[in-house]
């Protein structure tokens, strides 16, 4: 960093170069401030993309100006600001609801309370039954740890001398973790508690000690989980092949490089859609700098989502027709404004607005791809909802501990979420799969794919 005296000596005879250098410093300072604001937002700011009351008011003003412009005669310029879709007289269209879990037949325990005066005091006979009242409650029985012993009697040579000499002993069935005390039920409980309920290992250790009176050190739990994950790796690999390696069609992701590399490997069999929700999130970050331009982009994106609300419950053909009628003008306006911003001399590529604009233009073709087919979605929020449960325990996963823990987490998360997508109870599935895996041959593992799984009891 040069001192003021050095700068004056260097640029004393060239004020134009000094002014240019000052402008470069201002640009660098603005980019640094934007980067700091983005980091502060990630660390301390609200996670939802909500607008403040002031930003909502500014958005309404922009919308009002757009409405006025739409009522005027068409200008010579082809730029059009689409007015915001007016709200319908509220009868809200029903939202899609989550698929309910399959009904479960719970064990019913019944107790009958007889009245004290059931027997007539005069004739000493029971009164006639004319009906009953039933009160139902859901009760919970806490889990408990038990010791399961497998006893294998040893038999020696028969005294008659007819049997083969030597000792006979039943073979020990294959075990999850040989030469350990890990039982099947405890293994499933560890997987679900850690990777589905996001309970830390030290918390599990405390629960076992305080509620069950058993000491299971977390230094013991980690190797157990590692060995179970290694067993489940065979199922994970098959899920990967089933989902992607043999998949032909359209995938929807953000600009994650892994998705792009897959598409480049198979350009003829894979096409990619973008996610408008990710683009909107970047413009929302730009609002930290009070960027009016970012607010305009959010207003346009809102109108695209208003179209989605309109066609949410329509057939794929109707969705495609309405989208192609109303959405292209909005997309053209968005692209035109983004290109104009990027062409301005004062455009800062590393500012939050610059990053949002560059992301939008780079992703423009994948973003508008949903217009091709009414079955496609405008964003991949359905997938986001699937990965949201791990975010609940994000602070516990901030330091994953060891490089090998990454693949273990990926294997177990993938299997649990795949179970959910197929409407399976993860506990029932894991209990059955882990009971069969140790004795299975490689070609038999396909039976345990969640898409094909049938419990052994059936």
C-alpha positions as CSV (number, residue, x, y, z in Angstrom):
1,X,0.0,0.0,0.0
2,X,1.5,3.3,-1.1
3,X,1.7,6.3,1.3
4,X,0.1,9.6,0.3
5,X,3.5,11.1,-0.3
6,X,4.5,8.3,-2.7
7,X,1.3,8.8,-4.6
8,X,1.8,12.5,-5.0
9,X,5.3,12.0,-6.2
10,X,4.2,9.3,-8.7
11,X,1.2,11.2,-10.2
12,X,2.4,14.8,-9.7
13,X,2.6,15.4,-13.4
14,X,-0.4,13.3,-14.5
15,X,-3.6,14.2,-12.7
16,X,-5.7,12.0,-15.1
17,X,-3.8,8.9,-14.0
18,X,-4.3,9.9,-10.3
19,X,-8.1,10.3,-10.9
20,X,-8.2,6.9,-12.6
21,X,-6.3,5.3,-9.7
22,X,-8.7,6.9,-7.2
23,X,-11.7,5.4,-9.1
24,X,-10.1,2.0,-9.0
25,X,-9.7,2.3,-5.3
26,X,-13.3,3.3,-4.9
27,X,-14.4,0.3,-6.9
28,X,-12.3,-2.0,-4.8
29,X,-13.7,-0.5,-1.6
30,X,-17.3,-0.9,-2.8
31,X,-16.6,-4.6,-3.7
32,X,-15.0,-5.2,-0.3
33,X,-18.0,-3.6,1.5
34,X,-20.4,-5.7,-0.5
35,X,-18.5,-8.8,0.3
36,X,-18.5,-7.9,4.0
37,X,-22.2,-7.2,3.9
38,X,-22.8,-10.6,2.3
39,X,-20.8,-12.4,5.0
40,X,-22.7,-10.5,7.7
41,X,-26.0,-11.6,6.1
42,X,-24.9,-15.2,6.0
43,X,-23.7,-15.2,9.6
44,X,-26.3,-13.0,11.4
45,X,-29.1,-12.1,9.0
46,X,-32.5,-13.7,8.5
47,X,-32.5,-16.8,6.3
48,X,-35.9,-16.1,4.5
49,X,-36.0,-13.8,1.5
50,X,-38.5,-11.4,3.0
51,X,-38.7,-7.7,2.1
52,X,-38.8,-5.0,4.8
53,X,-41.8,-2.7,4.9
54,X,-39.8,0.1,3.2
55,X,-38.7,-2.3,0.4
56,X,-42.3,-3.4,0.0
57,X,-43.4,0.2,-0.4
58,X,-40.6,0.8,-3.0
59,X,-41.8,-2.3,-4.8
60,X,-45.4,-1.0,-4.9
61,X,-44.1,2.4,-6.2
62,X,-42.3,0.6,-9.0
63,X,-45.4,-1.5,-9.8
64,X,-47.5,1.7,-9.9
65,X,-45.1,3.3,-12.3
66,X,-45.3,0.1,-14.5
67,X,-49.1,0.3,-14.4
68,X,-49.1,3.9,-15.6
69,X,-46.6,3.0,-18.3
70,X,-48.8,0.1,-19.5
71,X,-51.8,2.4,-19.9
72,X,-49.9,4.9,-22.1
73,X,-49.6,4.4,-25.9
74,X,-46.7,2.1,-26.8
75,X,-43.3,3.8,-26.7
76,X,-40.9,3.7,-29.6
77,X,-38.6,1.6,-27.5
78,X,-39.5,-2.0,-27.3
79,X,-38.8,-2.2,-23.5
80,X,-41.9,-3.2,-21.6
81,X,-42.4,-3.2,-17.9
82,X,-45.1,-5.8,-17.1
83,X,-47.6,-4.7,-14.4
84,X,-47.9,-6.9,-11.4
85,X,-50.7,-9.4,-11.6
86,X,-53.6,-7.9,-9.6
87,X,-54.7,-10.1,-6.7
88,X,-57.8,-12.2,-7.3
89,X,-60.9,-11.7,-5.1
90,X,-59.6,-14.1,-2.6
91,X,-60.6,-17.5,-3.0
92,X,-57.2,-19.0,-2.5
93,X,-56.5,-22.0,-4.7
94,X,-55.8,-25.0,-2.6
95,X,-52.1,-25.6,-2.1
96,X,-50.6,-29.0,-2.8
97,X,-50.4,-31.0,0.4
98,X,-47.7,-33.4,1.4
99,X,-48.5,-37.0,0.8
100,X,-49.8,-38.4,4.1
101,X,-47.9,-41.2,5.7
102,X,-49.4,-44.6,5.2
103,X,-51.8,-45.6,8.0
104,X,-50.2,-47.6,10.8
105,X,-52.1,-50.2,12.8
106,X,-51.1,-49.4,16.3
107,X,-51.5,-51.9,19.2
108,X,-54.6,-51.2,21.2
109,X,-54.6,-51.8,24.9
110,X,-58.0,-51.7,26.4
111,X,-59.2,-51.4,30.0
112,X,-62.8,-51.5,31.1
113,X,-64.0,-49.4,34.0
114,X,-67.1,-50.9,35.6
115,X,-69.4,-48.6,37.7
116,X,-69.7,-49.4,41.4
117,X,-73.5,-49.8,41.1
118,X,-73.4,-52.2,38.2
119,X,-75.3,-54.7,40.3
120,X,-78.9,-53.8,41.3
121,X,-79.0,-53.3,45.1
122,X,-82.6,-54.7,45.2
123,X,-82.6,-57.8,43.0
124,X,-78.8,-58.5,43.1
125,X,-78.8,-58.9,39.3
126,X,-76.5,-57.1,36.8
127,X,-78.0,-54.2,35.0
128,X,-78.5,-54.7,31.2
129,X,-75.8,-53.1,28.9
130,X,-77.3,-50.4,26.7
131,X,-74.1,-49.0,25.2
132,X,-70.7,-47.7,26.1
133,X,-68.5,-44.6,25.9
134,X,-64.9,-45.0,24.6
135,X,-62.1,-42.5,25.4
136,X,-59.0,-42.8,23.2
137,X,-55.5,-41.6,24.2
138,X,-52.1,-42.1,22.5
139,X,-49.5,-43.3,25.0
140,X,-45.8,-43.6,24.6
141,X,-43.6,-46.3,26.1
142,X,-39.9,-45.2,26.4
143,X,-37.4,-47.3,24.6
144,X,-35.1,-49.4,26.7
145,X,-31.8,-51.1,26.2
146,X,-31.8,-54.9,26.7
147,X,-29.0,-57.5,26.6
148,X,-29.6,-60.2,24.0
149,X,-27.7,-63.4,24.5
150,X,-27.2,-65.9,21.8
151,X,-26.6,-69.3,23.4
152,X,-25.1,-72.1,21.3
153,X,-24.9,-75.4,23.2
154,X,-21.9,-77.6,22.5
155,X,-22.5,-81.3,22.0
156,X,-19.9,-84.0,22.3
157,X,-19.5,-87.5,20.8
158,X,-22.5,-89.8,21.4
159,X,-21.8,-92.6,23.9
160,X,-23.1,-95.3,21.5
161,X,-20.3,-94.6,19.1
162,X,-22.5,-94.3,16.0
163,X,-22.1,-90.6,15.5
164,X,-19.1,-88.8,14.0
165,X,-16.6,-88.1,16.7
166,X,-16.0,-84.5,17.8
167,X,-17.9,-81.5,19.1
168,X,-20.9,-80.1,17.2
169,X,-22.0,-76.4,17.6
170,X,-24.5,-74.3,15.7
171,X,-22.9,-71.7,13.4
172,X,-23.1,-68.1,14.5
173,X,-25.3,-66.0,12.2
174,X,-23.6,-63.2,10.3
175,X,-23.3,-60.0,12.5
176,X,-23.3,-56.3,11.7
177,X,-20.0,-55.7,13.3
178,X,-18.2,-58.9,14.2
179,X,-16.6,-59.1,17.6
180,X,-18.5,-56.2,18.9
181,X,-21.5,-55.7,21.2
182,X,-23.5,-53.7,18.7
183,X,-27.0,-55.2,18.1
184,X,-29.3,-54.5,15.2
185,X,-31.8,-52.3,17.1
186,X,-29.1,-50.2,18.7
187,X,-27.4,-49.8,15.3
188,X,-30.7,-48.5,13.7
189,X,-31.3,-46.2,16.7
190,X,-27.8,-44.7,16.3
191,X,-28.2,-44.0,12.6
192,X,-31.6,-42.3,12.9
193,X,-30.7,-40.3,16.0
194,X,-27.6,-39.0,14.5
195,X,-28.5,-38.5,10.8
196,X,-32.3,-38.0,10.9
197,X,-32.8,-36.4,14.3
198,X,-29.4,-34.7,14.3
199,X,-28.6,-35.6,17.9
200,X,-24.9,-35.1,18.6
201,X,-22.8,-38.1,19.7
202,X,-22.0,-36.5,23.1
203,X,-25.8,-36.0,23.7
204,X,-26.4,-39.7,22.8
205,X,-23.7,-40.6,25.3
206,X,-25.5,-38.6,28.0
207,X,-28.9,-40.0,27.2
208,X,-27.6,-43.6,27.4
209,X,-25.9,-42.8,30.7
210,X,-28.8,-40.8,32.4
211,X,-31.9,-42.6,31.1
212,X,-30.6,-46.2,30.7
213,X,-27.7,-46.4,33.1
214,X,-25.4,-47.6,30.4
215,X,-22.1,-46.0,29.3
216,X,-21.5,-46.1,25.5
217,X,-18.6,-43.7,24.8
218,X,-19.0,-41.6,21.6
219,X,-15.5,-42.9,20.7
220,X,-17.2,-46.3,20.4
221,X,-20.2,-45.0,18.4
222,X,-18.2,-43.4,15.6
223,X,-16.4,-46.7,14.6
224,X,-19.7,-48.5,14.7
225,X,-21.4,-46.0,12.4
226,X,-18.4,-46.2,10.0
227,X,-18.7,-50.0,9.7
228,X,-22.5,-49.7,9.2
229,X,-22.0,-47.0,6.5
230,X,-19.5,-49.3,4.7
231,X,-22.2,-52.0,4.7
232,X,-24.8,-49.6,3.3
233,X,-22.4,-48.4,0.6
234,X,-23.5,-51.2,-1.7
235,X,-27.1,-50.0,-1.6
236,X,-25.9,-46.3,-2.0
237,X,-24.0,-47.2,-5.1
238,X,-27.1,-48.9,-6.6
239,X,-29.2,-45.9,-5.8
240,X,-26.7,-43.7,-7.6
241,X,-26.8,-45.9,-10.7
242,X,-30.6,-46.1,-10.6
243,X,-31.0,-42.4,-10.3
244,X,-28.3,-40.9,-12.5
245,X,-26.1,-43.4,-14.4
246,X,-29.0,-44.9,-16.2
247,X,-31.2,-41.8,-16.2
248,X,-32.2,-40.2,-19.4
249,X,-34.2,-37.0,-19.3
250,X,-34.2,-33.7,-17.5
251,X,-32.6,-32.8,-14.1
252,X,-33.3,-29.6,-12.2
253,X,-30.5,-28.0,-10.2
254,X,-28.8,-24.7,-9.4
255,X,-25.4,-23.9,-11.0
256,X,-23.7,-26.6,-8.9
257,X,-20.6,-27.7,-10.9
258,X,-21.2,-31.4,-10.2
259,X,-24.5,-31.2,-12.1
260,X,-22.9,-29.4,-15.0
261,X,-20.1,-32.0,-15.2
262,X,-22.7,-34.8,-15.4
263,X,-24.5,-33.0,-18.2
264,X,-21.2,-32.5,-20.1
265,X,-20.4,-36.2,-19.7
266,X,-23.8,-37.2,-21.3
267,X,-25.0,-34.2,-23.4
268,X,-27.4,-36.3,-25.5
269,X,-29.2,-38.0,-22.6
270,X,-29.2,-35.3,-19.9
271,X,-30.7,-31.8,-20.0
272,X,-30.7,-29.4,-17.1
273,X,-33.2,-26.9,-15.8
274,X,-32.2,-24.0,-13.6
275,X,-33.7,-22.9,-10.3
276,X,-35.3,-19.4,-10.2
277,X,-35.4,-19.5,-6.4
278,X,-31.6,-19.5,-6.3
279,X,-31.5,-16.5,-8.7
280,X,-34.0,-14.6,-6.6
281,X,-32.0,-15.3,-3.5
282,X,-29.0,-13.5,-5.0
283,X,-31.0,-10.4,-5.9
284,X,-32.4,-10.4,-2.3
285,X,-28.8,-10.3,-1.0
286,X,-28.2,-7.2,-3.2
287,X,-31.0,-5.4,-1.3
288,X,-28.5,-5.2,1.6
289,X,-26.9,-2.4,-0.5
290,X,-30.3,-0.7,-0.9
291,X,-30.1,-1.5,-4.6
292,X,-33.3,-0.3,-6.4
293,X,-32.3,-2.4,-9.4
294,X,-32.4,-5.5,-7.3
295,X,-35.8,-4.5,-6.1
296,X,-37.0,-4.3,-9.7
297,X,-35.7,-7.8,-10.5
298,X,-37.5,-9.2,-7.4
299,X,-40.8,-7.5,-8.6
300,X,-40.5,-9.2,-12.0
301,X,-39.7,-12.5,-10.4
302,X,-42.8,-12.2,-8.2
303,X,-44.9,-11.9,-11.3
304,X,-43.4,-15.1,-12.6
305,X,-44.4,-16.8,-9.4
306,X,-47.9,-15.3,-9.6
307,X,-48.3,-17.2,-12.9
308,X,-47.2,-20.4,-11.1
309,X,-49.8,-19.8,-8.4
310,X,-52.4,-19.4,-11.1
311,X,-51.6,-22.8,-12.8
312,X,-50.5,-24.7,-9.8
313,X,-53.4,-27.2,-9.9
314,X,-53.9,-27.2,-13.7
315,X,-53.0,-30.0,-16.1
316,X,-49.5,-30.1,-17.6
317,X,-50.9,-29.0,-21.0
318,X,-52.8,-26.1,-19.4
319,X,-49.8,-25.0,-17.4
320,X,-47.6,-25.0,-20.5
321,X,-50.1,-22.9,-22.5
322,X,-50.6,-20.3,-19.8
323,X,-46.9,-20.0,-19.1
324,X,-46.0,-19.6,-22.7
325,X,-48.7,-16.9,-23.1
326,X,-47.7,-14.8,-20.0
327,X,-44.1,-15.6,-19.0
328,X,-41.9,-14.9,-22.0
329,X,-42.4,-11.1,-21.9
330,X,-41.3,-11.1,-18.3
331,X,-38.2,-13.2,-19.0
332,X,-37.2,-10.9,-22.0
333,X,-37.5,-7.9,-19.8
334,X,-35.4,-9.5,-17.1
335,X,-32.7,-10.5,-19.5
336,X,-32.7,-7.1,-21.3
337,X,-32.3,-5.2,-18.0
338,X,-29.5,-7.6,-16.8
339,X,-27.6,-7.1,-20.0
340,X,-28.0,-3.3,-19.8
341,X,-26.6,-3.3,-16.2
342,X,-23.6,-5.5,-17.1
343,X,-22.7,-3.1,-20.0
344,X,-22.6,-0.1,-17.7
345,X,-19.0,1.2,-17.0
346,X,-19.6,1.4,-13.3
347,X,-20.8,-2.2,-13.1
348,X,-19.0,-4.1,-10.3
349,X,-18.9,-7.8,-11.1
350,X,-17.9,-8.8,-7.5
351,X,-20.7,-6.7,-5.8
352,X,-23.8,-8.6,-4.6
353,X,-25.8,-7.1,-7.5
354,X,-23.0,-7.9,-10.0
355,X,-22.9,-11.5,-8.8
356,X,-26.7,-11.7,-9.0
357,X,-26.8,-10.3,-12.6
358,X,-23.9,-12.6,-13.8
359,X,-25.6,-15.6,-12.2
360,X,-28.9,-14.8,-13.9
361,X,-27.4,-14.3,-17.4
362,X,-25.2,-17.4,-17.1
363,X,-28.2,-19.5,-16.0
364,X,-30.8,-17.8,-18.3
365,X,-31.2,-20.7,-20.8
366,X,-31.6,-23.4,-18.0
367,X,-33.9,-21.0,-16.1
368,X,-36.4,-20.6,-19.0
369,X,-36.3,-24.3,-19.7
370,X,-39.3,-25.0,-17.6
371,X,-41.5,-23.4,-20.3
372,X,-40.9,-26.4,-22.5
373,X,-43.1,-28.8,-20.5
374,X,-46.0,-28.3,-18.1
375,X,-44.6,-31.1,-15.9
376,X,-41.5,-29.0,-15.1
377,X,-41.3,-26.7,-12.1
378,X,-40.0,-23.1,-12.1
379,X,-37.5,-24.0,-9.2
380,X,-36.3,-27.1,-7.4
381,X,-37.8,-26.2,-4.0
382,X,-39.2,-29.7,-3.7
383,X,-35.6,-30.9,-3.6
384,X,-34.7,-28.1,-1.2
385,X,-37.4,-29.3,1.1
386,X,-35.8,-32.8,1.1
387,X,-32.4,-31.4,2.1
388,X,-33.8,-29.0,4.7
389,X,-33.9,-31.5,7.6
390,X,-30.0,-31.7,7.6
391,X,-30.0,-27.9,7.8
392,X,-31.8,-28.2,11.2
393,X,-28.7,-29.7,12.6
394,X,-26.3,-27.5,10.6
395,X,-24.4,-26.2,13.6
396,X,-23.8,-29.7,14.8
397,X,-22.3,-30.5,11.4
398,X,-20.2,-27.4,11.1
399,X,-17.1,-29.4,11.9
400,X,-17.6,-32.9,10.5
401,X,-14.5,-34.1,12.3
402,X,-12.7,-36.3,9.8
403,X,-12.5,-36.4,6.0
404,X,-14.0,-39.9,6.0
405,X,-17.1,-38.7,7.8
406,X,-18.2,-36.9,4.6
407,X,-18.8,-40.1,2.6
408,X,-20.4,-41.8,5.6
409,X,-22.9,-38.9,6.0
410,X,-23.6,-38.9,2.2
411,X,-24.4,-42.7,2.2
412,X,-26.7,-42.6,5.3
413,X,-28.5,-39.3,4.3
414,X,-29.1,-40.7,0.8
415,X,-30.7,-43.9,2.0
416,X,-32.9,-42.2,4.6
417,X,-34.2,-39.6,2.2
418,X,-34.7,-42.2,-0.6
419,X,-36.9,-44.1,1.8
420,X,-39.0,-41.1,2.4
421,X,-39.4,-40.4,-1.3
422,X,-40.8,-44.0,-1.7
423,X,-43.1,-43.6,1.3
424,X,-41.1,-46.1,3.5
425,X,-40.6,-45.9,7.2
426,X,-36.8,-45.5,7.5
427,X,-36.7,-47.4,10.8
428,X,-38.5,-50.4,9.3
429,X,-36.4,-50.3,6.2
430,X,-33.0,-50.0,8.0
431,X,-34.0,-52.8,10.5
432,X,-34.8,-55.2,7.7
433,X,-31.9,-54.2,5.4
434,X,-29.2,-54.4,8.0
435,X,-30.5,-57.8,9.2
436,X,-30.1,-59.2,5.7
437,X,-27.0,-57.4,4.3
438,X,-24.3,-59.2,6.2
439,X,-25.4,-62.6,4.7
440,X,-26.1,-61.3,1.2
441,X,-24.1,-61.8,-2.0
442,X,-23.4,-58.9,-4.3
443,X,-26.0,-59.8,-6.9
444,X,-28.7,-60.0,-4.2
445,X,-28.3,-56.5,-2.9
446,X,-30.7,-55.1,-5.6
447,X,-33.5,-56.6,-3.5
448,X,-32.8,-53.9,-0.9
449,X,-33.1,-50.9,-3.1
450,X,-35.9,-48.7,-1.6
451,X,-37.7,-48.8,-5.0
452,X,-37.9,-52.6,-4.9
453,X,-37.8,-53.4,-1.1
454,X,-40.3,-55.7,0.4
455,X,-40.1,-56.6,4.1
456,X,-39.2,-60.2,4.8
457,X,-42.3,-60.7,6.9
458,X,-44.5,-60.2,3.8
